[in-house]
Amino acid sequence: MPQTISARDANQHFSDILGRAAQGESIVITRRGEPVAQLTPYTESRKSSQAWNRLLGTLEAGLPLGGESFDRDALYDR
């Protein structure tokens, strides 16, 4: 079960709470006793990382569109 803390306390002790989240703890932040947010440890999804790398590879290689090939200098030649 996540630790619960008021928004006021979270604001006053943000650095400590951030450190606790970095160590794996989940913290629910409340306002007037009602949950409004949850601070959880960050974990990079392997799937999104692979998708990002695939996208960057495609952007670097370019996509064949069937037109003439040109470089930056040719683009600005008049």
Secondary structure, DSSP 8 states (H G I E B T S, - for coil): --EEEEHHHHHHTHHHHHHHHHTT--EEEEETTEEEEEE------HHHHHHHHHHHHHHHH----SS----HHHHH--
